[in-house]
Amino acid sequence: MAASSESKDMIVNDGPKKTIEFDCWKGDWGLPSVDVKCLNVLTYAQFAGASLRVHKNRFLWQNLAAAHLPMLHAGEGVVRSDTEAIQYLKETQANLDGDLTDQQRADSLALKALMEEKYLPGLLHAWWVDAKNYVELIRPWYAKALQFPLNYFVPGRLKRAAERRVEVTRGGEHMEAEEITSRVYSDAKECINLLSEKLGDEDFFFGPVPTSLDALIFSYLAPLLRAPLPSNQLQMHLKATDNLCRFCSRILLRYFPDEPQDPGPTSSQKSPTEDPFDDPHKRRNQVLAAVVAMTAMASYAFLSGLVRVQMTDSDGSGIELDYDDGEEGH
């Protein structure tokens, strides 16, 4: 698993339509991206035959705060939400929901809301809150996918954001951790059962043709299904629903044939104690990346007024540093 961006761009259905630049997290475990929001946009683009030039893990160091992805370059602007990115693709490429009936549109909205409300907290818990999964798989994966120094603080930042989301939607300060775990997994399993019943024997949720609902459901289910999670209570429940497993496999084989469908052990599994500096060139690259990152942060601080430098003439020498913390009168 490379620690830097992939040098070769993937072209998704590069046809006569105007090509759109798209930045996303890289893939693994037979998936084109391990991030649900990135995977949602990629899947919709494949369903729609959109012309998308995909860059994986590119320029992450430029967003030091959160390494925010997905990022779709829409005309002169940038879209950082998967729902807004898909809306842009609907308007500029193809609208997969154009032929849905009013009832199907209502069902689609209801199921999307259900995924957000019932299923997503369970996925976030399995991914980021479960200590065994986070320590043994998720944190090592993101640490290897990110450049130094981002690999030291971005995984923790993503974990805290997921913990807040789970606590707000399914917990609270008055609930114990075990209660939250039981509740989020119970809700997620209930949602999986409902999806399995809704899909039945169909290829997609509204028949033989995929829609934006199929893209979203696939993007939420596939990472849980394919990741080699050491603590896999929710994963085993999903694997017991044969039609949802076939649904995910069908999309991967039909729309992402270039992704390896029988992934071997990840690099983090092969050598969990691997020395991050065993590559003779890696140390040099990490030092250079650190210098660039520190320079960028210092430049931002000066340009934004967080730090001001002024010469003092009390004794004819010396420099006074004024740190602006945004509060007046202190």
Secondary structure, DSSP 4 states (H G I P E B T S, - for coil): --SS--SSPEEES--SSPPEEEEEPPPBTTBS-SSHHHHHHHHHHHHHT--EEEEES-SGGG-TTT----EEEETTEEE--HHHHHHHHHHHT--TTTT--HHHHHHHHHHHHHIIIIIHHHHHIIIIISHHHIIIIIHHHHHHHSPTTHHHHHHHHHHHHHHHHHHHHH--TTS-HHHHHHHHHHHHHHHHHHHHHHHTT-SBTTBSS--HHHHHHHHHHHHHHHS--SS-HHHHHHHT-HHHHHHHHHHHHHH-TTS-SS----HHHH-TT--TT-STTHHHHHHHHHHHHHHHHHHHHHHTTSEEEEE--SSS--EEEEE--S-TT-
